[in-house]
Amino acid sequence: QVQLVESGGGLAQAGGSLRLSCAASGIAFSINVMGWYRQAPGKQRELVATITSGGSTNYADSVKGRFTISGDNAKSTVYLQMNSLKPEDTAVYSCDARGVLVDQRDFHSWGQGTQVTVSS
């Protein structure tokens, strides 16, 4: 299967920045889309941003203009640059990947999540 490992979470002040990374590894595969989701305490998980293998992006309204998702196909890695952070951005951020394995089976993998805390 495909494993996802996230890094880059931590503590930031309001107005600050953080950059998250998510690297995919495993048996031969092709990725169609990768995304970032977040879940705050007591709330449902919500979409933050997605990016396709062709570079098309999609953002939640709450992060448009502040967050940027980008990908490095050669490294099977997706990044989330988070600027102008707000306390309401505090959550566990998880990445996911959807694609096809070399044996033509579809896969959908999740990372373990990384905590982002924004102080006011």
Summary of the structure (lengths in Angstrom):
residues: 120
radius of gyration: 14.1
end to end distance: 40.0
largest distance: 48.8
contacts: 362
relative contact order: 0.33
helix: 5%
strand: 62%
